[in-house]
Amino acid sequence: MNGSDINYKGLTAEQRKFRSLLKSEMENNGFTVYEYEWWHYDYHTWQTYRIQNIQFSEIK
């Protein structure tokens, strides 16, 4: 297990608390965490969206 895993224990209590809060809120809104990267979430219907490579300023 390394520092990017969702269950990595080598963090401070505060860091674990905020990681857990993020996971909880994301899951409550239809997202699923990728267990090997705590910051990587997929939306439950992600397959219906095409991959894009655009700047945020281009999004309307």
Phi and psi in degrees as a GROMACS rama.xvg file:
@    title "Ramachandran Plot"
@    xaxis  label "Phi"
@    yaxis  label "Psi"
@TYPE xy
-122.035  179.018  ASN-2
-62.2747  -14.4528  GLY-3
-90.3913  -12.1462  SER-4
-66.9192  143.273  ASP-5
-63.1564  -25.0181  ILE-6
-104.695  14.5938  ASN-7
-57.842  130.229  TYR-8
-94.9018  -13.3177  LYS-9
-79.5603  49.7506  GLY-10
-126.038  167.641  LEU-11
-74.5248  163.894  THR-12
-59.5726  -39.0702  ALA-13
-66.0501  -42.0026  GLU-14
-62.9204  -42.6147  GLN-15
-63.6054  -38.9637  ARG-16
-61.1493  -46.9945  LYS-17
-72.346  -34.0072  PHE-18
-63.5048  -41.8682  ARG-19
-65.2432  -40.6374  SER-20
-62.1379  -45.5183  LEU-21
-59.0634  -48.6959  LEU-22
-59.6136  -45.0311  LYS-23
-61.8627  -47.4726  SER-24
-66.4886  -40.0692  GLU-25
-64.8374  -45.054  MET-26
-65.586  -34.52  GLU-27
-66.1088  -15.7088  ASN-28
-114.073  23.001  ASN-29
91.1674  8.27472  GLY-30
-100.595  153.439  PHE-31
-122.893  133.994  THR-32
-80.2705  144.603  VAL-33
-87.655  114.85  TYR-34
-59.8613  -20.9924  GLU-35
-94.0621  -5.03397  TYR-36
-142.522  101.861  GLU-37
-58.6527  -21.3214  TRP-38
-93.5704  -3.10265  TRP-39
-100.653  115.834  HIS-40
-125.266  146.265  TYR-41
-118.433  139.337  ASP-42
-80.4776  147.887  TYR-43
-60.4567  -21.3228  HIS-44
-112.863  28.5026  THR-45
-57.3557  -27.8549  TRP-46
-65.8732  -19.1216  GLN-47
-84.7092  -4.80396  THR-48
-108.701  136.419  TYR-49
-80.4247  152.252  ARG-50
-74.0281  133.727  ILE-51
-126.141  155.115  GLN-52
-132.73  77.0194  ASN-53
-129.731  160.271  ILE-54
-77.163  148.413  GLN-55
-57.0983  -34.1354  PHE-56
-64.6841  -18.2836  SER-57
-86.4321  -13.0368  GLU-58
-79.2598  129.433  ILE-59
